[in-house]
Amino acid sequence: MKVEQLLQQVDHRQDELVNLLMKLIEFQTPAPPARNTEQAQQFVAQFLDERGFAIDKWDVYPGDPNVVAVRKGTQSRQYNSLIVNGHIDVAEVNENEEWEADPFTPIVRDGIVIGRGAADMKGGLAGALFAIQLLHEAGVDLPGDLTLQSVIGEEVGEAGTLECCKRGYTADFALVVDSSNLQILGQGGVITGWITVKSKQTHHDATRKSMIHAGGKLFAASAIEKMMKIIQGLQDLEKHWAVMKSYPGYEPGTNTINPAVIEGGRHAAFIADECRIWITVHFYPNETHEQIIKEVEEHILYVAASDPWLRENPPTFEWGGSSMIIDRGEIFPALEIDPTHLAVQTLVSAHESTLHEEAKIGVSPSVTDGGWFGDAGIPAAIYGPGELKYAHSINEQISINQLVQYTKVLLKFIYKWTHTKK
């Protein structure tokens, strides 16, 4: 069966595609709380096992397994390999959110599917699984290797994709099928960090007069008040970056430093001896989180050096983390895509020849697991159905027409890329 005939199958059998998406939505996999993807991942593993894939399923956390399914090509050494990657976890749902119905009981109406994860990103996973199903049913043997990764933890920085890279999975190209509104995207990066100001001594509240008035002779300070200087320093650095840095596709000042959470003090009878601030830093695709850490620390230590007390009690830093749930931290490396890369050109061709519209190459305002592929030296891009404005939203939804279009483009891309010689 020719590829064009398979694309027609997507149109004719779109009800099956929608039913597959609805089945995925029905698995309740919000993170937080997480630790709830076992059944969903077992479904994905069985689906791919029945279609000739070798399955590797392992717990990243108890109740949260990754699934990596590999279909070896008939001429693996000569033809390009592909990873198709998506996350099975979805954004959290609060009890007071006013959905039309239960978020995990999907609704189909007016050409859309409503349900948690419809846009972010079970739509992308459903399209990938259905494309694989059609290739299998048609008896298509791909010359290059095809790998599908259904990973956990993306919503809370637990980086199931990083665990796949650590396990040795690689390919000539990786496609992250997260929400991109059918645009081919790279991304900036994000890193969170804690900055701590801590006194070496504790002081009674009644001693405050001696540390703030002339002649008091008590060399001490409130860690909360000293943190104000740190915050001002972060704002100055943020403004400096906005003036001095830029990246095509991003509005100036997209590289931000957000003081997200502040914690400090013991209780009212103490001078605050410790204060911690949790920051979120967004950086550009051509930067690394290591570089950003160095810039922030150097600047803040200069700020501290200008203050007599902070000079003696310099701030300390903790960066990143492997889980927003466990250690309150995360890293999303940036992903810079090369528009001239043969796989990107192949994807552009698949998009344009299928949808008869110009493919858009750009940068995502958000972050995905795609950066982990770039970090591992695997060329990658983000391309999936669903609009970002619906991700994480009440009555999250996806257009059925766009889901069908995406599935057709993905099917053609899988076929063409794995039929391209290395």
URSUL-V387978 format. One record per backbone hydrogen bond with DSSP energy under -1.0 kcal/mol. CO is the residue of the C=O (numbers start at 1). NH is the residue of the N-H. E is the energy in kcal/mol with one decimal. If there is no record, write none. Layout:
co=CO nh=NH e=E
co=CO nh=NH e=E
This chain:
co=2 nh=6 e=-1.5
co=3 nh=7 e=-2.2
co=4 nh=8 e=-1.6
co=5 nh=9 e=-1.4
co=6 nh=10 e=-1.4
co=7 nh=11 e=-1.3
co=8 nh=12 e=-2.6
co=9 nh=13 e=-2.2
co=11 nh=14 e=-1.1
co=13 nh=17 e=-1.4
co=14 nh=18 e=-2.7
co=15 nh=19 e=-2.4
co=16 nh=20 e=-2.1
co=17 nh=21 e=-2.1
co=18 nh=22 e=-2.6
co=19 nh=23 e=-2.2
co=20 nh=24 e=-2.0
co=21 nh=25 e=-2.4
co=22 nh=26 e=-1.9
co=27 nh=29 e=-1.1
co=29 nh=90 e=-2.1
co=30 nh=34 e=-2.3
co=37 nh=41 e=-3.0
co=38 nh=42 e=-2.2
co=39 nh=43 e=-2.0
co=40 nh=44 e=-2.1
co=41 nh=45 e=-2.7
co=42 nh=46 e=-2.6
co=43 nh=47 e=-2.4
co=44 nh=48 e=-2.2
co=45 nh=49 e=-2.4
co=46 nh=50 e=-2.3
co=48 nh=53 e=-2.2
co=49 nh=52 e=-1.4
co=54 nh=70 e=-2.4
co=56 nh=68 e=-2.7
co=58 nh=66 e=-2.6
co=61 nh=64 e=-2.7
co=63 nh=37 e=-1.6
co=64 nh=60 e=-2.1
co=64 nh=61 e=-1.4
co=66 nh=58 e=-1.5
co=67 nh=150 e=-2.8
co=68 nh=56 e=-2.5
co=69 nh=148 e=-2.7
co=70 nh=54 e=-2.9
co=71 nh=146 e=-2.4
co=75 nh=78 e=-1.1
co=75 nh=79 e=-1.8
co=78 nh=422 e=-3.0
co=82 nh=147 e=-2.6
co=83 nh=175 e=-3.2
co=84 nh=149 e=-3.0
co=85 nh=177 e=-2.6
co=86 nh=151 e=-2.7
co=90 nh=31 e=-2.6
co=94 nh=97 e=-1.6
co=97 nh=99 e=-1.4
co=102 nh=105 e=-2.1
co=103 nh=116 e=-2.5
co=107 nh=114 e=-3.0
co=109 nh=112 e=-1.9
co=111 nh=400 e=-2.6
co=112 nh=109 e=-1.9
co=113 nh=398 e=-1.6
co=114 nh=107 e=-2.1
co=115 nh=118 e=-2.2
co=117 nh=122 e=-2.6
co=121 nh=125 e=-1.7
co=122 nh=126 e=-2.6
co=123 nh=127 e=-2.3
co=124 nh=128 e=-2.0
co=125 nh=129 e=-2.7
co=126 nh=130 e=-2.5
co=127 nh=131 e=-2.3
co=128 nh=132 e=-2.1
co=129 nh=133 e=-2.2
co=130 nh=134 e=-2.3
co=131 nh=135 e=-2.0
co=132 nh=136 e=-2.4
co=133 nh=137 e=-2.8
co=134 nh=138 e=-1.8
co=135 nh=140 e=-2.4
co=136 nh=139 e=-1.6
co=142 nh=74 e=-2.0
co=143 nh=75 e=-2.2
co=145 nh=82 e=-2.1
co=146 nh=71 e=-3.1
co=147 nh=84 e=-3.1
co=148 nh=69 e=-2.8
co=149 nh=86 e=-2.5
co=150 nh=67 e=-2.2
co=151 nh=88 e=-2.9
co=152 nh=160 e=-1.7
co=153 nh=158 e=-3.0
co=154 nh=157 e=-1.1
co=156 nh=324 e=-3.1
co=159 nh=163 e=-1.6
co=160 nh=164 e=-1.5
co=161 nh=165 e=-2.1
co=162 nh=166 e=-2.7
co=163 nh=167 e=-1.6
co=164 nh=169 e=-1.9
co=165 nh=168 e=-1.5
co=173 nh=83 e=-2.2
co=174 nh=381 e=-1.5
co=175 nh=85 e=-2.9
co=176 nh=383 e=-2.7
co=184 nh=362 e=-2.6
co=185 nh=382 e=-2.4
co=186 nh=364 e=-2.8
co=187 nh=335 e=-2.5
co=189 nh=283 e=-2.5
co=190 nh=332 e=-3.1
co=191 nh=281 e=-2.8
co=192 nh=320 e=-3.4
co=193 nh=279 e=-3.1
co=194 nh=318 e=-2.2
co=195 nh=277 e=-2.3
co=196 nh=316 e=-2.2
co=197 nh=275 e=-2.4
co=203 nh=271 e=-2.7
co=204 nh=207 e=-1.9
co=205 nh=208 e=-1.6
co=208 nh=211 e=-1.3
co=209 nh=213 e=-1.6
co=210 nh=218 e=-1.6
co=213 nh=216 e=-2.0
co=218 nh=220 e=-1.6
co=222 nh=226 e=-2.2
co=223 nh=227 e=-1.7
co=226 nh=230 e=-1.2
co=227 nh=231 e=-2.7
co=228 nh=232 e=-2.1
co=229 nh=233 e=-2.2
co=230 nh=234 e=-2.2
co=231 nh=235 e=-2.2
co=232 nh=236 e=-2.2
co=233 nh=237 e=-2.2
co=234 nh=238 e=-2.5
co=235 nh=239 e=-2.2
co=236 nh=240 e=-2.1
co=237 nh=241 e=-2.7
co=238 nh=242 e=-2.1
co=239 nh=243 e=-1.6
co=240 nh=244 e=-2.5
co=241 nh=245 e=-3.0
co=247 nh=250 e=-2.2
co=251 nh=254 e=-1.3
co=254 nh=256 e=-1.2
co=256 nh=282 e=-2.4
co=258 nh=260 e=-1.4
co=258 nh=280 e=-2.1
co=261 nh=278 e=-3.3
co=263 nh=276 e=-3.8
co=267 nh=270 e=-2.0
co=269 nh=205 e=-2.5
co=272 nh=223 e=-3.0
co=273 nh=199 e=-3.5
co=274 nh=265 e=-2.3
co=275 nh=197 e=-3.0
co=276 nh=263 e=-3.0
co=277 nh=195 e=-2.5
co=278 nh=260 e=-1.9
co=278 nh=261 e=-1.5
co=279 nh=193 e=-2.2
co=280 nh=258 e=-3.0
co=281 nh=191 e=-2.0
co=283 nh=189 e=-1.9
co=284 nh=287 e=-2.1
co=288 nh=292 e=-2.0
co=289 nh=293 e=-2.5
co=290 nh=294 e=-1.9
co=291 nh=295 e=-2.0
co=292 nh=296 e=-2.5
co=293 nh=297 e=-2.6
co=294 nh=298 e=-2.3
co=295 nh=299 e=-1.9
co=296 nh=300 e=-2.6
co=297 nh=301 e=-2.4
co=298 nh=302 e=-1.6
co=299 nh=303 e=-2.1
co=300 nh=304 e=-2.5
co=301 nh=305 e=-2.0
co=304 nh=307 e=-1.7
co=307 nh=311 e=-2.3
co=309 nh=313 e=-1.4
co=316 nh=196 e=-2.5
co=318 nh=194 e=-3.0
co=323 nh=327 e=-1.3
co=330 nh=192 e=-2.0
co=332 nh=190 e=-2.3
co=335 nh=187 e=-2.7
co=338 nh=341 e=-1.9
co=341 nh=345 e=-2.6
co=342 nh=346 e=-2.2
co=343 nh=347 e=-2.3
co=344 nh=348 e=-2.6
co=345 nh=349 e=-2.4
co=346 nh=350 e=-2.3
co=347 nh=351 e=-2.6
co=348 nh=352 e=-2.8
co=349 nh=353 e=-2.6
co=350 nh=354 e=-1.3
co=351 nh=355 e=-2.8
co=352 nh=356 e=-1.5
co=360 nh=184 e=-2.8
co=362 nh=186 e=-2.0
co=369 nh=372 e=-1.8
co=370 nh=373 e=-1.1
co=370 nh=374 e=-1.4
co=371 nh=375 e=-2.6
co=372 nh=376 e=-1.3
co=373 nh=378 e=-3.0
co=374 nh=377 e=-1.4
co=379 nh=174 e=-1.9
co=381 nh=176 e=-2.7
co=382 nh=185 e=-2.6
co=384 nh=182 e=-2.6
co=386 nh=181 e=-1.8
co=387 nh=390 e=-1.7
co=390 nh=393 e=-1.6
co=393 nh=396 e=-1.0
co=396 nh=115 e=-2.7
co=398 nh=113 e=-2.2
co=399 nh=403 e=-2.2
co=400 nh=404 e=-2.4
co=401 nh=405 e=-2.5
co=402 nh=406 e=-2.9
co=403 nh=407 e=-2.2
co=404 nh=408 e=-1.9
co=405 nh=409 e=-2.3
co=406 nh=410 e=-3.0
co=407 nh=411 e=-2.3
co=408 nh=412 e=-2.2
co=409 nh=413 e=-2.7
co=410 nh=414 e=-3.1
co=411 nh=415 e=-2.2
co=412 nh=416 e=-2.8
co=413 nh=417 e=-3.1
co=414 nh=418 e=-2.0
co=417 nh=420 e=-1.6
co=418 nh=144 e=-1.2
co=420 nh=80 e=-2.8
